[in-house]
Amino acid sequence: MSMVCLREYEDYARKHLPKAVWDFWAAGADDCHTREENILAFKRIRLRPRMLCDVSVIDTRTTVLGTEISFPLGIAPSAFHCLAWHDGELSTARASGAMNVCYITSTNSTYSVEEIADAAPNGLHWLQLYVFRERKLSEQLVRRAEAAGYKALVLTVDAPLVGKRRADIRNNFQLPPHLKVKNFDGLFEESNGSKEYGMPANTFDLSVTWKDIHWLQSLTHLPIIIKGILTKEDAELALKHGVHGIIVSNHGGRQLDGVSATIDALSEVVDAVQGKIEVYLDSGIRTGSDILKALALGAKCVFIGRPALWGLTYKGEEGLREVLKMLRDEFHLSMALAGCRNISEINKSLIHLSKL
């Protein structure tokens, strides 16, 4: 089978995954308005291509926090990759390493941070982090990530509680018994209470505030990126508290339903930080022209979540590499057709601002 667009990988995953697993990854919160809007908002943006620009040579390379990647896309953190493919995150790490893009490993992975790093020792890995009620769990994970060679921490700030995902409630979704949240293997075996997605319920610390950024900075020399910012007010606070980057994210529409699509929130955040830190975006990327639009509006790099899982479901490492290559090739083509020879030529002049 030869795939020609991401939708075909999505269709394959829908047909071949168990219904509860498909629903778990596909679900948005409540009525799923934000999940759907993440994609629709990209479709409303119109491009202003320039002609006769000598696009015989196109350079898609860029950097994130000073490290070069092959094109401005990475893999967003998502849980339980072994539900898609037998060696899960190991295939994800190998595919991202082979394609020279950044992979943000989820705290809730089905392989440990060490195993994932060892699978692609030359790959660029960041670690997504939650703050747990038992702070030592977070602290120990930070230490392990440092030792394993991770290059940044990505603190998720939009999920003090899990959004209401109706499909998961109907399906009574649980991590299958043969899989574990490997980073905490054995730590919760004695817990007899209810569990959410493989972890005891009420594990996250609901008291976390901006002051805890300083606590996290005191633990590590790694740069800290905040994931889940949608407003200029929070972007300004992130800047004030010394973070190194922001991921404009609404958790793929899985948390608070009714918030802005990330591409609609991007300009507000970019304007607020005034180029002092890097701004990234996730949620809704489905084509190479989506990447072009996000960069034109100020993103340094974008991250994909669900499409990476579709690729894994299709053929593991090989399938994910196909997805990444497809997006790279589409982005290369979109740059050429828009008259952009390198990343520095992508700017807001490419966008019909009246359409925003």
Summary of the structure (lengths in Angstrom):
residues: 356
radius of gyration: 19.3
end to end distance: 38.0
largest distance: 67.0
contacts: 1246
relative contact order: 0.20
helix: 45%
strand: 15%
